[in-house]
Amino acid sequence: MRIIKESDRLQTLVDRLLAPHRRPQIVGDVNIHEVFERVRSLIMAEFPQGLTIRRDYDLSLPEFRGDKEQLIQAVLNIAHNAAQALASRMVAGDAELIFRSRIARSITLAKVRYRLALDLHIIDNGPGIPAELKDRIFYPLVSGRDGGSGLGLTLAQTFIQQHSGVIECDSRPGCTDFRILIGLP
């Protein structure tokens, strides 16, 4: 059932990517923790051994208007990359992902000042992003993995930008932190 549901969701997303003029963004009320929990269940289904996903949520965060499917895909792309980077730590049994949610105050995103913003983090304890890729990870077709398409982070960035947000990355060996900021009206 989960595979069918995910296939349908991905098909809808691909259809919207390939024909954006025919299908507008599907905007509704979004609870960011539902997004994180959906991604968590997908990652745990694919990587059931040796990976711990810790949840560090601020449960007081408000719902906001957005496209839930795009947000799921953006977070999933980041979390999936992180899980793949943790392969050797999974074998050792100490791979960890952290999903963290907070509120940020007084943030400027794309020259617009927001009194409040969602401050989301996807943190892993993997090897870090190679120095030669750090400045290019959001460019299309840039991948640090054999067989990688180099589109996951590009799509994630596009979807977050469509939500008046940005993605930042801080990475060093043992800690990579993808931070997503989304302005709240």
C-alpha positions as CSV (number, residue, x, y, z in Angstrom):
1,M,0.0,0.0,0.0
2,R,2.8,2.4,0.9
3,I,4.5,1.8,-2.5
4,I,1.3,2.5,-4.4
5,K,0.7,5.7,-2.4
6,E,4.2,6.9,-3.0
7,S,4.1,6.0,-6.7
8,D,0.9,8.0,-7.1
9,R,2.4,11.0,-5.2
10,L,5.6,10.9,-7.3
11,Q,3.6,10.6,-10.5
12,T,1.5,13.7,-9.5
13,L,4.8,15.5,-8.7
14,V,6.4,14.6,-12.0
15,D,3.3,15.7,-13.9
16,R,3.4,19.1,-12.2
17,L,7.1,19.4,-12.8
18,L,6.8,18.6,-16.5
19,A,3.7,20.7,-17.1
20,P,3.7,23.6,-14.6
21,H,1.6,25.8,-16.8
22,R,-1.2,23.2,-16.8
23,R,-1.1,22.4,-13.1
24,P,-0.8,25.1,-10.5
25,Q,0.7,24.6,-7.1
26,I,-1.7,22.7,-4.8
27,V,-1.8,24.9,-1.8
28,G,-3.4,24.0,1.5
29,D,-2.7,24.0,5.2
30,V,0.5,22.2,6.0
31,N,1.7,20.9,9.3
32,I,5.5,20.6,8.9
33,H,5.7,17.7,11.4
34,E,3.4,15.7,9.2
35,V,5.9,16.3,6.4
36,F,8.8,15.2,8.6
37,E,6.9,12.1,9.7
38,R,6.0,11.1,6.2
39,V,9.7,11.4,5.1
40,R,10.8,9.6,8.3
41,S,8.5,6.6,7.5
42,L,9.8,6.5,3.9
43,I,13.5,6.6,4.9
44,M,13.0,4.0,7.7
45,A,11.3,1.7,5.1
46,E,14.3,2.0,2.8
47,F,17.0,1.9,5.4
48,P,15.6,-0.3,8.2
49,Q,18.9,-1.4,9.8
50,G,21.6,0.7,11.5
51,L,19.9,4.1,11.1
52,T,18.3,6.1,13.9
53,I,16.1,9.1,13.1
54,R,15.8,11.5,16.0
55,R,12.9,13.9,16.2
56,D,13.5,17.3,17.8
57,Y,10.3,19.2,17.2
58,D,8.9,22.4,18.4
59,L,5.3,21.3,18.6
60,S,4.1,24.9,18.9
61,L,4.8,25.7,15.3
62,P,1.8,26.9,13.4
63,E,0.4,25.4,10.2
64,F,1.1,27.4,7.1
65,R,-0.1,27.6,3.5
66,G,1.9,25.5,1.1
67,D,2.1,22.6,-1.3
68,K,2.5,19.6,1.0
69,E,3.7,17.2,-1.8
70,Q,6.4,19.6,-2.9
71,L,7.6,20.0,0.7
72,I,7.6,16.2,1.3
73,Q,9.7,15.8,-1.9
74,A,12.1,18.6,-0.9
75,V,12.7,17.1,2.6
76,L,12.8,13.6,1.2
77,N,15.5,14.5,-1.3
78,I,17.7,16.0,1.4
79,A,17.1,13.2,3.9
80,H,17.6,10.5,1.3
81,N,20.9,11.9,0.3
82,A,21.9,12.0,3.9
83,A,20.9,8.4,4.5
84,Q,22.9,7.3,1.4
85,A,25.9,9.2,2.8
86,L,25.6,7.3,6.0
87,A,26.1,3.8,4.4
88,S,29.3,3.0,6.3
89,R,27.9,4.2,9.6
90,M,24.8,2.1,9.1
91,V,27.0,-1.0,8.9
92,A,28.6,0.1,12.2
93,G,25.1,0.7,13.5
94,D,25.6,4.3,14.6
95,A,24.1,6.3,11.7
96,E,21.9,9.1,12.8
97,L,19.6,11.6,11.2
98,I,18.0,14.4,13.1
99,F,14.8,16.2,12.1
100,R,14.6,19.5,14.0
101,S,12.0,22.2,13.8
102,R,12.1,25.6,15.4
103,I,10.8,29.1,14.8
104,A,13.1,31.9,13.7
105,R,12.3,35.6,14.3
106,S,13.0,38.6,12.2
107,I,14.4,36.9,9.0
108,T,15.0,38.3,5.6
109,L,14.5,35.9,2.7
110,A,14.8,37.1,-0.9
111,K,14.8,40.7,0.2
112,V,11.5,40.3,2.1
113,R,11.4,40.7,5.9
114,Y,9.5,38.1,7.8
115,R,8.6,38.5,11.5
116,L,8.5,34.7,11.8
117,A,9.9,31.8,9.7
118,L,10.1,28.0,10.0
119,D,13.6,27.0,10.8
120,L,14.0,23.3,9.8
121,H,17.1,21.2,10.0
122,I,18.0,17.8,8.6
123,I,21.3,16.8,10.3
124,D,23.4,13.7,9.7
125,N,26.6,12.3,11.3
126,G,28.1,11.2,8.0
127,P,31.4,12.0,6.3
128,G,30.4,15.5,5.2
129,I,30.2,17.0,1.7
130,P,33.5,17.0,-0.2
131,A,35.1,20.5,-0.3
132,E,35.1,20.5,-4.1
133,L,31.3,20.1,-4.2
134,K,30.2,22.4,-1.4
135,D,29.7,25.4,-3.5
136,R,27.9,23.5,-6.3
137,I,25.6,21.1,-4.5
138,F,22.4,22.9,-5.6
139,Y,23.4,23.0,-9.3
140,P,21.7,20.6,-11.6
141,L,23.7,17.4,-12.5
142,V,26.2,17.8,-9.7
143,S,26.4,14.7,-7.6
144,G,29.0,13.3,-5.2
145,R,27.7,9.8,-5.6
146,D,28.2,7.2,-8.3
147,G,24.9,6.8,-10.1
148,G,23.5,10.0,-8.6
149,S,21.4,12.2,-11.0
150,G,22.4,15.5,-9.4
151,L,18.7,16.6,-9.5
152,G,17.6,15.9,-5.9
153,L,19.0,19.1,-4.2
154,T,18.2,21.2,-7.3
155,L,14.5,20.2,-7.0
156,A,14.5,20.6,-3.2
157,Q,15.8,24.1,-3.6
158,T,13.3,25.0,-6.3
159,F,10.4,23.7,-4.2
160,I,11.6,25.6,-1.1
161,Q,12.0,28.8,-3.1
162,Q,8.4,28.4,-4.3
163,H,7.5,28.6,-0.6
164,S,9.4,31.9,-0.1
165,G,12.2,30.0,1.5
166,V,15.9,29.1,1.2
167,I,18.1,26.1,1.9
168,E,21.5,26.5,3.5
169,C,24.1,23.9,4.1
170,D,26.9,23.6,6.7
171,S,29.0,20.5,6.4
172,R,32.1,19.0,8.0
173,P,33.1,15.4,8.7
174,G,30.7,14.0,11.3
175,C,28.0,16.7,10.8
176,T,26.1,17.9,7.8
177,D,23.3,20.3,8.5
178,F,20.8,21.3,5.8
179,R,18.8,24.2,7.1
180,I,15.5,25.2,5.5
181,L,14.0,28.6,6.2
182,I,10.4,29.3,5.1
183,G,8.9,32.7,5.8
184,L,5.5,32.8,7.5
185,P,3.1,35.6,6.5
